[in-house]
């Protein structure tokens, strides 16, 4: 199946805007465009980023970058205006005090913001974080599950600003992360 772009520059498969089908119901895309799942048949209900040739991207069931897999990042849903993910607080991610390391929380939120920015890129573009600020509000115990909800505060031509609210299983806010993503034009993967 050949990937193409709609008039707004967003990735499509067989003429269907993937995010249009996948924003709220991944199964809707699977029913409407089953050929889209040929790229990653192993996990049909997970939305993850796939980098395609020449820096093209697709928010679809697929392989995460190695670091996201390393920390256990799991995408729940993704659209151009909101990305939701979860992270299990494991022993491997703790600090000396036996609670989730702040760096793990920051990395979790950074990846969420990057996915949001990626969903808004055009052909040949990429993104990188150029600034990030985290307010830590409470600790996370081993075994708890973090939930991150990331929304855009600004989506410009050269930068995007995304804010992630990270909560524990009990619904209490753990951290609020605001990050700036630079849009890179003429991107070629090394």
Secondary structure, DSSP 8 states (H G I E B T S, - for coil): --EEE-TTS-EEETTEEHHHHHTT-HHHHHHH-GGGGGG-TT-TT--EEEE-GGG-EEEES----HHHHHHT-EEEEE-SS-EEEEEE--GGGB-TTSBB-HHHHHHHHHHHHHHHHHTT--TT-EEEEEEEEEEE-S--BTT-EEEEEEEEEEE-SSEEEEEEEEE-TTS-EEEEEEEEEEEESS----
